[in-house]
């Protein structure tokens, strides 16, 4: 006897669309057939699409920031919000503070997550202090233990790695077969621009975007690609914002290089104009993220890239800071200069990621359903060593399934979201197509906007080597 039978759904994977029934036992898909037979729980999915649960490969939760800034979402609220948005696996970052042991950072992050997660999780690492101890011992041991990817930064005072450090880190990544995610923005160029703007009295949040023009991202993207070529290692350029850095990635891909790329909702739904707020006021701080949203031309380029394979994955880069809060966007100093607005990383979006891409992409005919699944579930699973357990609907895979109502129209608003942030940058945006039921390993964890799972349902996932590394 099956635990659950999902009947009458149109099943969509990255490759196929079929009408069939799905049989679930012990959290896994055990059969897909015309008739899977009797089951204890019946789910009638007539009129709905069954897609693999979303995988959000880039989220920041409960990450400790400097300067008294606190992230609005910890593991409980962040994963609750993910479940409501149709996502069943999230990948946050265990951040190594400078001077801290990487192993300690990882244990502390596990302790933080313990018993709180509504969806499955797996951690990337963030390397900020590549000491001989970290590169020689801790990192290799952690990669072997299933932390098969990590992020490095080419900007930010407390995170930036110089070129020599990047090369050392890439070298370890090649040896250990870990996938490096690169935040590509040029540190010195941004500092120069920020200083010039401040000296001219241009301090409103809008100038955050002006201080990080596309040239700074383009240059860093090219530099990261060149370092990857030299060290012969695959890399993934994350949160690519516009046409110019995209051209570097296309150049690398055309040359057959092992370069992967990610983009995010803010680069299709926002532009730098949003940072102007109502009248160049602090309202613009809501849209401060790095790299900043660009312009209409870049939005068009991003859509082309989502279609043509320039981009492999679509993640939220969820980074929740409260707006009206001295521990959030409105920290002391933030109203005096854009430089102090917390942005390390972007804006809240873990719950709106899938509905936004579905509505603007699939419902408006810009990308196919299969492409949607590839970008939001299958490719992230392959790139980060979770495939085929996650990222597809197939016999043997975990029964992580999201049911979508193609015709449901919803207006995004703070009121309907499940995060602990106090705003959404997409307030008032109308979307068509909505995740109405989320199953994690066969269990319904969200139904019509109501959370039905509990904290602690989510499990931690050890990961295999990225498929970016050719199989031996
Ligand atoms: Zn980043």
Boltz pocket constraint, residues with backbone or C-beta under 6 A from the ligand:
constraints:
  - pocket:
      binder: B
      contacts: [[A, 183], [A, 238], [A, 239], [A, 290], [A, 344], [A, 345]]
      max_distance: 6.0
